[in-house]
Amino acid sequence: MSSILATLLAGCGGADTASPAAQAPVLAATIKAVTQARWMNVKYGGGGYVPGLIYHPTSPDVLYARTDVGGAYRWDAATASWLPITDGMHVRDGFYHGSESIALDPNDDQRVYMSAGMYVSDKADGRLYISTDRGDNWTYVNLPFSTGSNSPGRAVGERMMVDPNDPTILFYGTRTQGLWKSADRGQTWQQVSSLSSTKMTQDQINAVHWSGVVGVAQVIFDTSTKGTGSATQTIYTAVAPDYASAAGMTFSMYKTTDGGATWNGIATPADTAGMYVPHMVRNKDGMMYVAFTKDTGPGAAGPSRLYKFDGTTWTLLKKYDAEQWVNFGMGGLSVSGTGATTRIALGVTNSWGNWDGQPVVQLSDDAGATWREISAMAPHTGTEMWAGWTDDVEIDPNNPEHIMHVNGGGVWETMNASAAKPSWTRKVDGMEETATLSLMAAPPGASYRLLNSSGDIGMKVYTELNKTPTLGPVGLMNNGMSADMAWSTPSYIAAIGTSTWDHPTVGGAYSTDSGVTWTPFAGHHPQGLTNQSDLSNVAVTKPGNIIWTPNNAVPAYSTDNGTTWTMTDLPAVDPTPWIFRGYKVVADRKNPNKVYAYNPGGTWWAKGSETQHFYTSTDGGHTFTESAAFKLASDYVTEVSNVSVAVNPNAEGDIWVADGRAVMHSLDGGVTWTKLSTFAPFWGANATWSYPEVWGATSIALGKAPIGSKSSASVYVVGVVNGVWGVYASDDGGVTWRRFNDDKHQYGGISQLAADQSVPGRLYMAGSGRGVLFSY
């Protein structure tokens, strides 16, 4: 998930204003009363990494899942599904749409604390979200340190804990600033300088950037009581080698017996030197179980060790050393029971369950004296990945036969852990954590409804919205970047994506049977395999005729199903590193000879040296002519990740462009343009010469209009109207608009749109790491 940069950035950025002399005709619009739609997910099921599962220690079925980029979920036992609890996050909150740690109050199962902020730095840019109704509603406070929900080592912990004896007290193990404490339920925080007062600089953070700064990894209250009103005095914490080096600390574990006033280092076994502590747990009998592993994770490699610690003596329970074919680390850890019959579940990372007995989830029922494997080659429902990043394992506090573990694609569970071969099922209903890179709705009469190109899972063809899709170029692509179909013959589909390790020369593929079977392109765009970013796109004019546009490259066309490719005559783009440049190319649905190409220029600071450009082709995308009117009307410059082009499938030459700042409309194939005055950026505290806090218009789609509509298609736009960001809809060609979503359904930002061509009012949209939603 962390590689999907463009998806996470869509909907945030900059704008500028066109000079008065360069304005196109302006269409004034009316805003209708708010009539929001209802929303549910197009089902994929899981799809992303779940770093942590958090049970309430005493209330049955009170369970939360935190994700790295896709918000957080609460388990709903009544429906046996996950409920998203962060969908109300605004686009301005997109940086916080991932949780580094969740803490529950042992005395109040309604109270939840969730830290958020995706990437660690030396800034005080973390947030603490607080709920008193299990996440139905949130308030937040700014934290005086940074968090990293999508940084390496994001499964360690939990970092944040509530004192079970005095729940006004919270401790937080930060990545770069040591241990912090709150004495007022998270409202204010102070660094626990008695442990360390070091605050790492950005240079120190950068020095360990690729492995990630883990810092103070966990807090454990050494108590079996709760609600006494007196603060717990004995506390353990683990310190990673990165922070220990920066702070001059010489131990990987510390203990206080006076509530944090003083700390003493704990000498850990010599064979754990330089290792991280991904998890440590306290059993009800007071025994500590501590996992050590060499790398930070996700999916950390070994060598690794599992020890138990009684406060004086360390006892080795399990170890893995690098061997010829394996290098296993340790991740998840959970215990149940007491004494000699303690049940231990251990997640083994950097393991894929490739053979019977290969460690994935190791189980001991005698406090670590003996072990057996309960996941590798055990019965698993479905064919989805089930091993890999086993970075958290949880034994249900109320049912030791019920064990769950996470991986890179969601959550698995068994209800019969004691069986010789426990059976495992996916626990992902309601959990949708895919990062969508493009959407394309099918024409009327197609045997499918939607093409969904997403990070990490490739491209999927949906025949039903409530079932996990099975069609697509399975195994040929890692990230699905873009897909399109021949409008007159929708059984013909072309898709592009990033190559896989076992198909390194595949950059695209086509299907002639609505996605049932796929043939890789025999040839490639000259830059198709080297420029495989999330911003690449593809268009299909008719069967066999494909236009491929890699990022930072000129589009090329093929007339023979991708066997040979010829460059178009469009101008080259400046391949400046770290600037999102390129073309958006779309095919006219009424006239397959017409193709439109849009180059938004590059970035806001390039205005003066670059401008936007719009081109039209009348020979199927081989040669193009620039629209002088568009260049004059929209001289604003922005990244290609912040713009969108859509065509009305019911009218030739009816083109809509969201240029980041506003919406432009042409009814004559791009010859003349009208600018809608409806949309405008929200600048906030930013200067108008730089970039706004929220873009004015970033994504656009056209779909089937309702009966009696004044237009042949409904128009949907993600943008800002009268200072309010959201999704807006018009059924009369942009004359009047209504807000289509509401404040409870904002998903930390909305990027891609597609509109159904058969069902009026049905819109598909991509939330920030929240999969695809549709209106109903």
C-alpha positions in Angstrom: 0.0 0.0 0.0 2.8 2.5 0.8 3.8 2.6 -2.9 0.6 4.2 -4.0 1.7 7.8 -3.7 -0.5 9.3 -6.4 -3.7 7.9 -4.8 -2.8 9.3 -1.4 -1.9 12.7 -2.8 -5.0 13.1 -5.0 -7.3 15.8 -3.8 -4.6 17.9 -2.1 -2.3 20.5 -3.6 -2.1 23.8 -5.4 -3.8 26.2 -7.8 -3.3 29.5 -9.4 -5.6 32.0 -11.1 -5.9 32.6 -14.9 -5.2 36.2 -16.1 -8.5 38.2 -16.7 -7.7 38.4 -20.4 -7.5 34.6 -20.8 -10.9 33.7 -19.4 -13.3 31.5 -21.4 -17.0 32.1 -21.4 -18.2 31.6 -17.8 -21.3 29.6 -17.0 -22.9 30.7 -13.8 -24.5 27.8 -11.8 -27.1 27.4 -9.1 -26.6 25.2 -6.1 -29.6 23.1 -5.2 -30.6 21.9 -1.7 -28.4 19.1 -0.4 -29.7 15.6 -1.4 -27.0 13.2 -0.5 -26.8 9.6 -1.7 -26.3 6.5 0.4 -23.0 4.6 0.0 -21.7 1.1 0.2 -18.5 -0.6 -0.9 -18.0 -2.4 -4.2 -16.8 -5.7 -2.7 -13.2 -6.8 -2.9 -12.7 -7.9 0.6 -9.6 -6.9 2.5 -7.0 -6.1 -0.1 -4.5 -4.2 2.1 -2.3 -4.5 5.1 -3.7 -4.6 8.6 -0.9 -3.9 11.0 -2.8 -4.3 14.2 -5.9 -5.9 15.9 -6.9 -4.6 19.3 -9.3 -6.4 21.6 -10.9 -4.9 24.6 -9.5 -7.0 27.5 -12.9 -7.8 29.1 -15.8 -6.9 26.8 -16.6 -9.7 24.4 -16.5 -8.9 20.6 -15.2 -5.4 21.2 -12.5 -5.5 18.6 -10.8 -2.9 16.3 -8.5 -3.1 13.3 -6.1 -0.4 12.3 -4.8 0.0 8.8 -1.8 1.8 7.4 -3.6 4.0 4.8 -7.2 2.9 4.8 -8.6 4.2 8.2 -9.8 2.0 11.0 -12.6 -0.5 11.6 -14.7 -1.9 14.4 -16.0 -5.4 14.4 -19.7 -5.7 14.4 -20.6 -9.2 15.8 -24.3 -8.8 14.9 -23.6 -8.6 11.2 -20.3 -10.5 11.3 -18.6 -7.7 9.5 -16.2 -4.8 9.9 -17.6 -1.3 10.2 -15.5 1.6 9.0 -15.1 4.2 11.7 -13.1 6.9 10.0 -15.1 7.6 6.8 -15.9 11.1 8.0 -12.4 12.3 7.5 -12.2 15.3 5.2 -9.8 15.5 2.3 -7.7 17.8 4.4 -7.4 14.9 6.9 -6.0 12.5 4.2 -2.6 12.4 5.9 -4.4 11.0 9.0 -6.3 8.3 7.2 -4.2 5.6 8.7 -3.6 4.7 12.4 -0.3 4.1 14.1 -1.8 2.9 17.3 -5.2 2.3 19.0 -5.7 2.1 22.7 -8.8 1.0 24.6 -9.9 2.0 28.1 -10.1 -1.3 30.2 -12.7 0.4 32.4 -14.9 1.9 29.7 -15.4 -0.1 26.5 -16.9 2.9 24.7 -13.7 4.9 24.9 -11.2 4.6 22.1 -8.0 6.5 21.3 -6.5 6.4 17.9 -3.2 8.1 16.8 -2.9 9.1 13.2 -0.4 10.5 10.8 1.1 8.5 7.9 4.8 9.3 7.8 7.3 10.0 10.5 9.4 13.2 10.6 10.8 15.7 13.1 7.6 17.7 13.0 4.9 17.7 15.6 2.3 16.6 13.0 0.6 13.6 14.7 -2.9 13.6 15.9 -4.8 11.8 18.6 -8.5 11.0 17.8 -10.7 10.4 20.8 -14.1 8.7 20.8 -16.5 8.0 23.6 -18.9 5.9 21.5 -16.7 3.2 20.0 -15.6 5.3 17.0 -19.0 6.5 15.8 -17.9 10.1 16.4 -14.4 11.6 17.0 -12.7 14.7 18.3 -9.0 15.2 18.0 -6.0 16.9 19.5 -2.7 17.7 17.9 0.2 15.7 19.2 3.6 17.2 20.0 5.3 14.5 18.0 5.1 12.7 14.7 3.5 9.3 13.9 4.0 6.9 11.1 1.1 4.7 10.3 2.6 3.9 6.8 6.2 4.0 7.9 8.3 0.8 8.3 7.8 -1.0 11.6 4.1 0.0 11.6 2.9 -3.3 13.2 5.0 -3.0 16.4 3.2 -2.3 19.7 0.7 -1.3 20.6 2.6 1.9 21.2 -0.2 3.6 23.2 -1.7 2.2 26.3 -4.3 3.3 28.9 -3.4 2.8 32.6 -6.0 0.2 33.7 -5.9 1.5 37.3 -6.1 5.2 36.5 -7.6 5.6 33.0 -6.9 9.3 32.9 -3.2 8.3 32.3 -1.9 7.3 28.9 1.6 6.5 27.8 2.8 6.7 24.2 6.0 5.2 22.8 7.0 7.5 19.9 9.3 6.8 17.0 11.6 9.8 17.3 11.0 11.5 20.7 11.1 8.8 23.3 8.2 8.1 25.7 5.4 10.5 26.4 2.6 10.7 29.0 -0.8 12.2 29.3 -2.6 12.7 32.6 -5.8 14.1 31.2 -7.1 11.4 28.9 -4.9 12.5 26.0 -5.6 16.2 25.9 -2.1 17.2 26.8 1.2 15.4 26.6 4.6 15.6 28.3 7.8 13.8 27.4 9.0 11.3 30.0 12.4 12.8 30.3 13.3 10.5 33.1 13.7 7.8 30.4 15.1 10.1 27.6 14.7 13.7 26.6 16.2 13.1 23.1 14.2 14.3 20.1 15.7 13.0 16.9 16.5 15.5 14.1 15.4 15.1 10.6 19.0 14.2 9.6 19.0 11.4 12.2 15.7 10.2 10.9 16.9 10.3 7.3 19.9 8.2 8.2 17.7 5.2 8.9 15.0 6.2 6.4 14.7 2.9 4.4 14.6 0.6 7.4 12.4 3.1 9.3 12.7 4.6 12.8 10.9 2.4 15.3 11.8 4.3 18.5 10.0 3.4 21.7 8.0 0.5 20.5 5.6 -0.5 23.3 4.3 0.1 26.8 3.1 -2.6 29.1 1.5 -2.0 32.5 2.6 -4.8 34.9 -0.7 -5.2 36.7 -3.7 -7.5 36.9 -6.0 -5.0 38.5 -8.0 -2.2 37.1 -10.1 0.8 38.3 -8.3 1.2 41.7 -7.9 4.9 41.1 -4.1 4.7 41.8 -1.7 4.9 38.9 0.1 1.7 38.0 3.7 1.9 39.3 5.4 -0.9 37.4 5.7 -0.4 33.7 7.8 -2.0 30.9 8.8 -0.4 27.6 10.9 -1.5 24.7 13.4 0.7 22.8 14.5 0.0 19.3 18.2 0.2 18.3 17.6 3.3 16.1 16.4 5.5 19.0 18.7 3.9 21.5 21.6 4.9 19.3 20.4 8.5 18.9 19.6 8.9 22.6 22.7 7.1 24.0 20.6 4.4 25.6 22.2 1.0 26.2 19.3 -1.3 26.8 16.4 -2.5 24.6 14.0 -2.8 27.5 13.4 -0.6 30.5 11.3 -0.9 33.7 10.0 1.6 36.2 8.5 0.8 39.6 7.5 4.3 40.5 5.1 5.2 37.7 7.8 6.6 35.4 9.7 8.8 37.8 12.8 6.6 37.3 13.8 3.9 34.9 16.2 1.0 35.0 17.5 -0.9 32.0 16.8 -4.6 31.7 19.7 -6.8 30.5 18.2 -8.8 27.6 19.8 -12.1 26.3 23.1 -11.6 24.4 21.7 -13.2 21.3 19.1 -10.4 20.9 21.6 -7.6 20.7 20.7 -5.1 17.9 17.2 -6.6 17.5 13.8 -4.9 17.6 10.9 -5.9 19.8 7.9 -6.1 17.6 5.6 -7.4 20.4 5.7 -8.2 24.0 2.8 -9.3 26.1 2.1 -9.8 29.8 0.3 -12.9 30.8 -2.3 -12.9 33.6 0.2 -14.7 35.9 2.7 -11.9 35.4 5.0 -13.6 33.0 6.3 -11.5 30.2 6.7 -12.9 26.7 8.9 -11.0 24.4 9.7 -11.4 20.7 12.9 -10.1 19.2 13.7 -9.9 15.4 16.4 -8.4 13.3 14.4 -6.2 10.9 11.6 -3.7 11.3 9.0 -5.1 9.0 6.4 -5.4 7.5 7.3 -9.0 7.0 10.5 -8.7 9.0 13.3 -11.1 8.3 15.3 -12.9 11.0 17.2 -14.1 12.9 14.6 -13.9 15.6 14.0 -15.1 19.2 11.1 -15.6 21.6 11.8 -15.4 25.3 9.8 -15.4 28.4 10.8 -13.2 31.4 9.7 -13.6 35.0 11.3 -10.3 36.1 14.7 -12.0 36.8 15.3 -14.9 34.4 15.1 -15.1 30.6 14.0 -18.5 29.1 14.4 -19.1 25.4 11.2 -20.6 23.9 11.8 -20.3 20.1 14.5 -19.2 17.7 15.1 -18.9 14.0 18.5 -18.3 12.5 19.3 -17.6 8.9 19.6 -20.9 6.9 20.1 -21.7 3.3 16.4 -21.2 2.3 14.8 -19.4 5.1 15.4 -16.3 7.2 12.3 -16.1 9.4 11.5 -13.2 11.6 8.9 -12.9 14.4 5.9 -10.6 14.4 2.6 -11.3 16.0 2.4 -12.6 19.6 -0.5 -13.4 21.9 -1.0 -15.5 25.0 -3.9 -17.1 26.9 -4.2 -19.1 30.1 -1.6 -19.2 32.8 1.3 -21.2 34.1 2.6 -24.4 32.4 -0.5 -24.6 30.2 -0.2 -21.1 28.7 -1.3 -21.0 25.1 1.1 -19.0 22.9 0.4 -18.0 19.3 3.4 -16.7 17.4 3.3 -15.0 14.0 6.3 -15.9 11.8 7.2 -13.3 9.2 9.1 -13.5 6.0 7.4 -16.8 5.5 4.8 -17.7 2.9 3.6 -21.1 4.0 5.2 -22.8 0.9 5.3 -26.3 2.4 3.6 -28.3 5.1 5.0 -27.3 8.5 6.7 -24.1 7.3 6.2 -21.7 10.2 3.4 -19.1 9.7 1.5 -19.3 12.9 3.2 -21.4 15.6 1.1 -22.6 18.5 2.2 -23.8 21.9 -0.1 -25.2 24.6 2.6 -25.7 27.2 4.1 -22.2 27.7 6.5 -22.7 24.9 8.0 -26.1 25.7 6.6 -27.6 22.4 5.3 -26.1 19.2 3.3 -27.0 16.1 2.3 -25.2 13.0 -1.4 -24.4 12.6 -1.6 -22.4 9.4 0.8 -23.5 6.7 -1.0 -25.9 4.3 -4.0 -26.0 6.7 -7.5 -25.6 5.0 -8.0 -22.0 3.9 -11.2 -20.8 2.2 -10.5 -19.1 -1.0 -7.3 -18.6 -3.0 -6.2 -15.3 -1.6 -2.8 -14.8 0.0 -2.9 -16.0 3.6 0.7 -16.0 4.7 3.4 -13.3 4.4 3.2 -10.4 6.8 2.0 -12.3 9.9 2.8 -9.2 12.0 0.0 -9.5 14.5 -1.7 -12.5 16.0 -4.5 -12.4 18.5 -6.1 -15.0 20.7 -9.6 -14.1 21.5 -9.6 -13.2 25.2 -13.0 -14.9 25.6 -12.4 -18.0 23.4 -8.9 -19.5 23.1 -10.0 -21.6 20.1 -10.6 -18.4 18.2 -7.3 -17.1 16.8 -6.8 -14.4 14.2 -3.7 -13.2 12.3 -3.1 -10.4 9.8 -1.3 -10.4 6.5 -0.8 -8.1 3.6 -4.3 -8.7 2.4 -6.5 -8.5 5.5 -7.3 -10.8 8.4 -7.7 -14.6 8.7 -9.3 -16.5 11.6 -9.7 -20.0 12.9 -12.3 -21.2 15.3 -10.7 -24.6 16.0 -7.2 -23.8 16.9 -6.7 -27.1 18.8 -7.4 -29.2 15.7 -4.6 -31.1 14.1 -5.3 -29.0 10.9 -7.3 -25.9 11.9 -9.5 -24.5 9.3 -9.1 -20.8 8.3 -11.5 -18.3 6.8 -11.0 -14.7 5.8 -12.4 -12.2 8.3 -12.7 -9.3 5.9 -16.4 -8.7 5.3 -16.8 -4.9 5.3 -13.1 -4.3 5.3 -12.1 -2.6 2.0 -8.5 -1.3 1.9 -7.5 -1.1 -1.7 -5.9 2.0 -3.3 -7.8 2.7 -6.5 -5.8 4.2 -9.4 -8.5 4.3 -12.1 -12.1 3.3 -12.7 -14.1 2.8 -15.8 -17.8 2.0 -16.0 -19.1 -0.3 -18.7 -21.4 0.7 -21.5 -25.0 -0.5 -21.6 -25.3 -4.1 -22.6 -21.9 -5.1 -21.4 -21.7 -8.4 -19.4 -19.8 -6.6 -16.6 -20.3 -3.3 -14.7 -16.9 -1.9 -13.8 -13.2 -2.0 -14.5 -11.2 -1.3 -11.3 -7.4 -0.8 -11.5 -5.8 -0.8 -8.0 -2.5 -0.8 -6.4 -1.1 -4.2 -5.3 -4.1 -6.2 -6.6 -4.0 -5.4 -10.4 -7.1 -4.9 -12.5 -10.4 -6.5 -11.7 -13.5 -6.9 -13.9 -16.7 -6.6 -11.8 -19.7 -8.6 -13.1 -21.5 -8.1 -9.7 -20.8 -5.3 -7.2 -21.5 -7.4 -4.1 -19.1 -10.2 -4.9 -15.3 -10.4 -4.9 -14.3 -10.3 -8.5 -12.5 -13.2 -10.2 -11.9 -11.8 -13.7 -8.9 -9.8 -14.8 -5.3 -10.3 -15.9 -4.5 -12.3 -12.8 -0.8 -12.7 -12.2 0.3 -10.5 -15.0 0.4 -7.2 -13.1 1.1 -6.0 -9.6 -0.5 -2.5 -9.7 -3.3 -2.1 -12.1 -2.9 1.4 -13.5 -5.6 1.9 -16.1 -8.1 0.0 -18.2 -10.5 0.8 -21.0 -12.9 -1.0 -23.3 -14.1 -0.6 -26.9 -17.4 1.2 -26.4 -19.1 -0.4 -29.3 -17.7 -3.8 -28.5 -17.3 -3.9 -24.7 -16.1 -7.5 -24.7 -12.7 -6.0 -25.9 -10.8 -4.7 -22.9 -7.2 -3.4 -22.6 -5.3 -2.9 -19.3 -1.9 -1.6 -18.3 0.0 -2.1 -15.0 3.3 -2.7 -13.3 5.2 -5.8 -14.2 5.5 -8.8 -11.8 8.7 -10.6 -10.9 7.7 -13.6 -13.0 6.4 -11.5 -15.9 9.0 -8.7 -16.1 8.3 -7.9 -19.7 4.5 -7.5 -19.4 3.2 -4.0 -19.2 -0.2 -4.5 -20.6 -2.7 -7.1 -21.8 -6.0 -7.4 -23.7 -9.1 -9.5 -23.5 -11.6 -10.3 -26.2 -14.1 -12.1 -24.0 -15.0 -9.5 -21.4 -12.1 -10.3 -19.1 -12.3 -14.1 -18.9 -9.0 -14.7 -20.7 -6.1 -12.3 -21.3 -3.2 -12.0 -23.7 -0.2 -9.9 -22.8 0.8 -7.2 -25.3 3.4 -8.7 -27.6 5.1 -5.4 -27.8 5.5 -2.3 -25.7 5.3 1.5 -25.7 9.0 2.5 -25.9 8.8 3.8 -22.4 6.1 1.5 -21.2 8.2 -0.7 -19.0 10.5 2.0 -17.6 7.8 4.6 -16.8 5.3 2.5 -14.8 3.9 5.0 -12.4 0.3 5.3 -11.0 -0.3 8.1 -13.5 -0.1 6.1 -16.7 -3.3 5.5 -18.6 -4.8 3.7 -21.6 -7.6 4.3 -24.0 -9.3 2.0 -26.5 -11.0 3.4 -29.6 -12.2 0.0 -31.1 -11.1 -3.6 -30.9 -7.3 -3.9 -31.5 -6.8 -0.1 -31.4 -5.1 1.0 -28.2 -3.4 4.2 -27.0 -0.9 3.8 -24.2 0.3 6.8 -22.2 3.1 6.1 -19.6 3.9 8.8 -17.1 6.4 11.5 -18.3 6.0 10.2 -21.9 4.3 10.9 -25.2 1.4 8.5 -26.0 1.9 5.8 -28.5 -0.8 3.8 -30.4 -1.2 0.2 -31.6 -3.6 -1.1 -34.3 -2.7 -4.7 -33.7 -3.6 -5.6 -30.1 -0.3 -4.2 -28.7 2.1 -6.1 -31.0 3.6 -2.9 -32.5 3.5 0.6 -31.2 3.9 4.0 -33.0 4.5 7.3 -31.2 1.9 10.0 -31.7 2.9 13.4 -32.8 2.1 15.0 -29.4 4.9 17.2 -27.9 7.2 15.7 -25.4 6.8 16.4 -21.7 9.6 17.6 -19.4 10.6 14.5 -17.3 11.6 16.4 -14.2 12.0 14.0 -11.3 9.3 14.1 -8.6 6.9 16.2 -10.7 3.8 14.4 -11.9 3.7 15.1 -15.6 2.0 13.4 -18.5 -1.1 13.1 -20.6 -4.6 12.1 -19.9 -6.0 10.4 -23.0 -9.7 9.5 -23.6 -11.6 8.2 -26.6 -14.8 9.7 -27.8 -17.6 7.1 -27.4 -19.7 8.2 -30.3 -17.0 8.6 -32.8 -14.1 6.1 -32.5 -11.9 8.3 -34.7 -11.8 11.0 -32.2 -9.4 10.9 -29.3 -8.6 13.7 -26.8 -5.3 14.3 -25.0 -4.9 16.7 -22.1 -1.5 17.8 -20.6 -2.0 19.9 -17.5 1.6 21.2 -17.6 3.4 19.9 -14.6 3.2 21.8 -11.3 2.0 25.1 -10.0 5.4 26.7 -9.7 6.0 26.2 -13.5 3.5 28.7 -14.6 5.2 31.2 -16.9 7.4 28.5 -18.4 4.6 26.0 -19.1 0.8 26.0 -19.8 -2.0 23.5 -20.1 -2.6 22.0 -23.5 -5.6 20.2 -24.9 -5.5 18.2 -28.2 -8.0 16.5 -30.5 -7.3 13.7 -32.9 -9.7 12.7 -35.8 -7.7 9.7 -37.0 -8.0 7.4 -34.0 -5.3 8.9 -31.9 -2.4 9.0 -34.4 -2.1 12.7 -35.0 -3.4 15.6 -32.9 -4.3 19.3 -33.2 -4.1 21.6 -30.3 -7.1 23.6 -29.1 -5.9 27.3 -29.0 -9.1 28.2 -27.1 -8.3 25.9 -24.2 -4.8 27.2 -23.9 -6.1 30.7 -23.6 -8.9 29.8 -21.3 -7.0 27.6 -18.8 -3.4 28.8 -18.4 -3.2 27.2 -15.0 -0.5 24.6 -14.5 -0.7 21.5 -12.3 0.3 17.9 -11.9 -1.5 15.3 -13.9 -2.5 13.6 -10.6 -4.8 16.5 -9.8 -6.8 16.6 -13.1 -9.4 14.5 -14.9 -11.1 14.3 -18.3 -14.5 12.8 -19.1 -16.6 12.5 -22.3 -20.3 12.2 -22.6 -20.9 8.8 -24.1 -24.2 10.0 -25.6 -23.0 13.0 -27.6 -20.0 13.3 -29.8 -17.5 16.0 -28.8 -19.0 16.7 -25.4 -15.9 17.0 -23.2 -15.5 17.9 -19.5 -12.2 18.7 -17.9 -11.5 19.2 -14.2 -8.2 21.1 -14.2 -7.6 21.2 -10.5 -9.0 24.7 -10.2 -12.2 24.7 -12.1 -14.3 22.7 -14.6 -14.0 23.4 -18.4 -16.7 22.2 -20.8 -16.7 21.9 -24.6 -19.5 20.8 -26.9 -17.6 20.8 -30.1 -14.7 18.4 -29.6 -12.5 21.0 -28.0 -12.7 23.8 -30.4 -14.4 26.2 -27.9 -14.7 26.1 -24.2 -16.8 27.3 -21.3 -15.5 27.7 -17.8 -18.0 26.9 -15.0 -17.9 29.4 -12.2 -19.2 26.8 -9.7 -15.9 25.4 -8.5 -13.0 27.2 -6.9 -10.1 26.2 -4.7 -10.1 26.6 -1.0 -7.0 28.5 -0.2 -7.1 28.5 3.6 -3.9 30.0 5.0 -1.9 29.5 1.8 -1.0 32.3 -0.5 -2.8 32.5 -3.8 0.6 32.5 -5.7 1.3 29.0 -4.3 -1.2 26.2 -3.8 -4.5 25.9 -1.9 -5.4 23.7 1.0 -8.0 22.0 -1.2 -8.2 21.8 -5.0 -11.2 23.3 -6.7 -12.0 20.4 -9.0 -10.0 17.2 -9.4 -12.1 14.3 -10.8 -15.1 14.2 -13.1 -17.4 11.5 -14.6 -20.6 11.3 -16.7 -23.3 8.7 -16.3 -26.9 7.9 -17.1 -29.2 10.8 -16.5 -32.6 10.3 -14.8 -35.8 10.3 -16.8 -36.8 13.8 -17.6 -33.3 15.2 -17.3 -32.4 18.3 -19.4 -29.1 16.7 -20.3 -28.2 13.4 -21.9 -25.9 12.6 -19.0 -25.5 13.4 -15.4 -22.2 15.0 -14.4 -20.3 14.3 -11.2 -17.4 16.4 -9.9 -15.1 16.1 -6.8 -14.4 19.7 -5.9 -15.1 22.8 -3.8 -18.4 24.8 -4.1 -18.8 27.8 -1.8 -15.9 26.7 0.3 -17.4 23.2 0.9 -15.5 20.2 -0.5 -17.4 17.1 -1.7 -18.9 15.3 -4.6 -21.3 17.4 -6.6 -23.9 16.3 -9.3 -25.7 18.0 -12.1 -28.5 16.6 -14.3 -28.8 19.7 -16.5 -25.4 20.1 -18.1 -23.8 22.1 -15.2 -26.5 24.7 -14.8 -27.5 23.5 -11.3 -25.6 21.4 -8.8 -26.3 19.5 -5.6 -23.9 17.9 -3.1 -23.9 14.2 -3.6 -22.1 13.0 -0.5 -22.2 14.2 3.1 -19.8 14.8 6.0 -20.0 11.2 7.2 -18.8 9.9 3.8 -15.6 11.7 2.9 -13.1 8.9 3.2 -10.1 11.1 3.8 -10.3 12.2 0.2 -12.0 11.0 -3.0 -9.9 10.5 -6.1 -11.2 8.4 -9.0 -14.8 8.6 -10.3 -16.8 6.6 -12.8 -20.6 6.8 -13.4 -22.9 4.0 -14.3 -24.3 4.1 -17.8 -27.3 2.0 -17.1 -28.5 3.0 -13.6 -29.3 6.7 -13.1 -27.7 8.2 -10.0 -25.2 5.4 -9.5 -21.7 6.8 -9.0 -18.5 4.8 -8.3 -15.8 6.6 -6.4 -12.5 5.8 -4.7 -11.9 6.7 -1.1 -8.4 7.2 0.2 -7.3 3.6 0.8 -10.9 2.7 1.3 -11.6 0.8 -2.0 -14.4 1.7 -4.3 -17.8 3.0 -3.0 -21.0 3.2 -5.0 -24.2 5.2 -4.5 -27.5 3.4 -4.2 
